[in-house]
């Protein structure tokens, strides 16, 4: 047998095996690189989805899952709007609150609030649906933390022009010991159903603010007429 021929044959077979090995390694490397590229792309998509979820909320994600699972186009449901708070009453003549008289003494009108106040309140108006005994009327005179050296008078004026009072008032300290910040009258007068205006003898120091619509702070107590 020709030894040269055998050597050449063996060399050729080794060359073929080496070429096959290199080709297989190249294919494996290409597949590995392709899989790595897919993983990178998937990671990028996941990151983008997370960012979108943080920016827009999670509701769309449910719709997206429905789209993938069922093949249906998701229909987004808008979130219900948050209820807004009603503005404070302004107590105009035509919009004054109507209240039933209380069985025992109780406040039937109160337009006070805890916000900062200024002077110059206007007269509030309220309505009662049935005859009532007005037992107490209280107004507020913060007067820029100065209070008052003395108290004034309070009266009621009916829609028909009839005046009840005026009545003397007793002074009570306000926050921080402000003298005579509260003026309290105890008329114990019976009034028929109707609309009434609270009259204060010193509107220049009568406390009010934007939340009360510029109307002077007042509280009216009443009970049912017997």
RAQUIGI-V29873 format. One record per residue. RES is the residue in one letter. PHI is phi in whole degrees, -180 to 180 (* if undefined). PSI is psi as a letter, one per 30 degrees, with the letter a starting at -180 (999 if undefined). NEAR is the number of other C-alpha atoms within 12 Angstrom. Layout:
res=(RES & RES)
phi=(PHI & PHI)
psi=(PSI & PSI)
near=(NEAR & NEAR)
This chain:
res=(X & X & X & X & X & X & X & X & X & X & X & X & X & X & X & X & X & X & X & X & X & X & X & X & X & X & X & X & X & X & X & X & X & X & X & X & X & X & X & X & X & X & X & X & X & X & X & X & X & X & X & X & X & X & X & X & X & X & X & X & X & X & X & X & X & X & X & X & X & X & X & X & X & X & X & X & X & X & X & X & X & X & X & X & X & X & X & X & X & X & X & X & X & X & X & X & X & X & X & X & X & X & X & X & X & X & X & X & X & X & X & X & X & X & X & X & X & X & X & X & X & X & X & X & X & X & X & X & X & X & X & X & X & X & X & X & X & X & X & X & X & X & X & X & X & X & X & X & X & X & X & X & X & X & X & X & X & X & X & X & X & X & X & X & X & X & X & X & X & X & X & X & X & X & X & X & X & X & X & X & X & X & X & X & X & X & X & X & X & X & X & X & X & X & X & X & X & X & X & X & X & X & X & X & X & X & X & X & X & X & X & X & X & X & X & X & X & X & X & X & X & X & X & X & X & X)
phi=(* & -75 & -67 & -64 & -64 & -63 & -63 & -65 & -64 & -64 & -63 & -65 & -63 & -64 & -63 & -64 & -62 & -64 & -65 & -62 & -62 & -64 & -65 & -64 & -64 & -64 & -65 & -61 & -64 & -65 & -63 & -62 & -65 & -64 & -64 & -62 & -64 & -64 & -63 & -63 & -64 & -62 & -62 & -63 & -63 & -62 & -62 & -63 & -64 & -63 & -64 & -63 & -64 & -67 & -79 & -114 & 93 & -101 & -62 & -65 & -65 & -62 & -64 & -66 & -63 & -62 & -64 & -69 & -80 & -108 & 78 & -94 & -78 & -68 & -110 & -76 & -102 & -70 & -72 & -65 & -67 & -71 & -65 & -96 & -76 & -71 & -67 & -64 & -66 & -99 & 58 & -72 & -56 & -84 & -124 & -64 & -66 & -102 & -128 & -81 & -71 & -85 & -66 & -127 & -55 & -159 & -68 & -107 & -151 & -159 & -112 & -76 & -148 & -97 & -81 & -60 & -120 & -129 & -82 & 90 & -67 & -96 & -75 & -78 & -126 & -139 & -129 & -120 & -85 & -134 & -57 & -141 & -97 & -81 & -93 & -156 & -131 & -128 & -119 & -121 & -132 & -68 & 54 & 54 & 69 & -93 & 64 & -144 & -71 & -150 & -104 & -112 & -125 & -129 & -143 & -119 & -124 & -77 & -64 & -84 & 97 & -71 & -108 & -111 & 101 & -76 & -118 & -67 & -125 & -109 & -90 & -128 & -67 & -101 & -60 & 75 & 78 & -63 & -73 & 51 & -74 & -106 & -112 & -123 & -112 & -123 & -72 & 48 & -112 & -90 & -125 & -77 & -59 & 157 & -104 & -137 & -109 & -84 & -109 & -112 & -72 & -136 & -66 & -65 & -114 & -75 & -72 & -156 & -157 & -64 & -68 & -93 & 71 & 81 & -85 & -63 & -66 & -156 & -131 & -118 & -107 & -155 & -144 & -64 & -74 & -93)
psi=(k & j & e & e & e & e & e & e & e & e & e & e & e & e & e & e & e & e & e & e & e & e & e & e & e & e & e & e & e & e & e & e & e & e & e & e & e & e & e & e & e & e & e & e & e & e & e & e & e & e & e & e & e & e & e & f & l & f & e & f & e & e & e & e & e & e & e & e & e & f & g & l & j & k & j & k & k & k & k & k & k & k & k & k & k & k & l & k & k & f & h & l & e & f & g & k & k & k & k & k & k & l & e & l & k & l & k & f & k & j & g & l & l & g & l & k & l & l & l & h & k & l & k & l & k & l & k & k & f & l & k & l & j & j & e & k & k & k & l & k & i & e & h & h & g & f & b & k & f & l & l & b & l & k & l & k & k & l & f & g & f & k & k & k & a & l & k & l & l & k & k & k & k & a & k & g & g & k & k & h & e & k & k & k & k & i & e & h & k & k & k & l & k & a & k & k & k & k & k & k & f & i & f & f & g & k & k & l & a & e & f & g & g & g & k & k & k & l & k & k & k & l & l & k & k & 999)
near=(6 & 8 & 9 & 10 & 11 & 12 & 13 & 13 & 14 & 14 & 14 & 14 & 14 & 14 & 14 & 14 & 14 & 14 & 14 & 14 & 14 & 14 & 14 & 14 & 15 & 15 & 14 & 14 & 14 & 14 & 14 & 14 & 15 & 15 & 14 & 14 & 14 & 14 & 14 & 14 & 14 & 14 & 14 & 14 & 14 & 14 & 14 & 14 & 19 & 17 & 14 & 16 & 17 & 14 & 12 & 12 & 16 & 18 & 20 & 24 & 20 & 19 & 20 & 20 & 17 & 17 & 16 & 13 & 12 & 12 & 11 & 12 & 15 & 18 & 15 & 15 & 11 & 10 & 10 & 7 & 7 & 7 & 6 & 7 & 7 & 8 & 11 & 19 & 26 & 29 & 32 & 22 & 22 & 16 & 14 & 26 & 26 & 21 & 28 & 27 & 33 & 25 & 18 & 18 & 21 & 23 & 29 & 33 & 34 & 32 & 36 & 33 & 22 & 14 & 14 & 18 & 28 & 29 & 28 & 27 & 35 & 32 & 37 & 44 & 37 & 40 & 35 & 35 & 22 & 25 & 24 & 35 & 33 & 40 & 29 & 35 & 42 & 45 & 47 & 52 & 44 & 38 & 29 & 24 & 23 & 22 & 29 & 28 & 19 & 23 & 30 & 31 & 29 & 37 & 37 & 38 & 25 & 24 & 23 & 14 & 12 & 17 & 20 & 26 & 27 & 22 & 29 & 22 & 28 & 26 & 27 & 26 & 24 & 23 & 19 & 14 & 16 & 22 & 25 & 31 & 35 & 37 & 41 & 31 & 35 & 27 & 27 & 23 & 27 & 26 & 32 & 25 & 24 & 29 & 33 & 37 & 36 & 44 & 34 & 40 & 29 & 27 & 30 & 23 & 34 & 41 & 45 & 36 & 27 & 26 & 25 & 30 & 26 & 27 & 40 & 42 & 47 & 42 & 32 & 42 & 35 & 35 & 28 & 29 & 24 & 15)
